[in-house]
Amino acid sequence: MGYAARITGTGSAFPERRMTNDDVARKLTEFGLETSDQWIQERTGIVERRISNVGNEAERNSSLAARAAIKALEMAGRQAEEIDQIIYATCSPDTPLPSTACWLQQKIGAHRAWVMDINAACSGFIYGVVTAEQFIRSGHSRTVLVIGAEVLSHYINWQDRTICILFGDGAGAAVVERVAPRSRRRVLASYLSSDGTLSELLIVPAGGSALEVTPERYAQNLHKIRMSGREIFKVAVRTLSECALRTLEQARIPAVKLDWFVPHQANLRIIEAVANRIGMSMDQVIINLDRYGNTSAATIPTALDEAIRDGRIKEGQTVLTDAFGAGLTAGAMVFRR
Ligand code: ACO
């Protein structure tokens, strides 16, 4: 018969330092480049973002995740020792080895858990919850901690003004637990997809085993993010709409029955286009990119956490989440809180 999975707790954490659009514009002048608060707000909806001080141990990826995880566990009424499994979605790990999940395990004392990182870029949190759901359904795990956390500022090329305006750092966490198969409050449906033919659209070319960082490549910023922004924009609107509609179809829930839409926060114009295509009003869309920018795998869990804590997303309400990211990966999930 199997089991079902429910999100029972959420948490989030951000670094202290705020960087406004005006701060970004000032920094760009160091490289002879121009931007403005008005341009960034009109094209993206972003007003400011948080940037980690990675020299400060408390603002590493796993440290932000630990703060988010503790809050999520508190909300779920669970202790770290009760976690069976940690799934840590990130594309900006503390270290290539060991996994960032291991650093987090050490920090929160989740001694019983087995842990792993997954990299699905901005889709990572949805991939993580859907993976957790499968382990729960099969009876393998009872309590899973899913993290979406990034310190992507480390990969920003400050000489590329289409990149440096977008990204910020942060961490979100969710406790996903076993419930009876027909529970009303559970993950109702999901749809995941990947298209590896689009890998070059968003890439950090050097630093992996394929291309070492040499002084020449460092000087060319090949260890930083490169992106074809306009192409991604188009693919994103199409893919996000498709994933959302397929998920709703699978759940047999029409968009009019949804209470909330929590999309990946990459660009407000992308979100508006997708909400319009799937038939949701912007009043039902949870937005946090104005204050945090694109925090990649962290956007959905942090937005979700904020809306749960401020009372917008209530128990028993139905929520659609939807993301796309480098790869190109994409996925959507609908759940009842
Ligand atoms: N400030 C001022 N002008 C700028 C800036 C800037 N920061 N950036 C670009 N411009 C200029 C360009 O040079 C261009 O000038 P031109 O017309 O004289 O050539 C003009 O503005 C328009 O440039 P576009 O690239 O067409 O601008 P667009 O409206 O597409 O906005 C943006 C660029 C914001 C990057 C947009 O394409 C976007 O958001 N794309 C999606 C990116 C995305 O979502 N990435 C995350 C993926 S998720 C993950 O996995 C991490």
Residues whose N, C-alpha, C, O or C-beta is under 5 A from the ligand:
A	BS01	ACO	E34 T35 S36 W39 R43 T44 A121 C122 R161 T162 I165 G229 R230 I232 F233 A266 N267 S296 F324 G325 A326
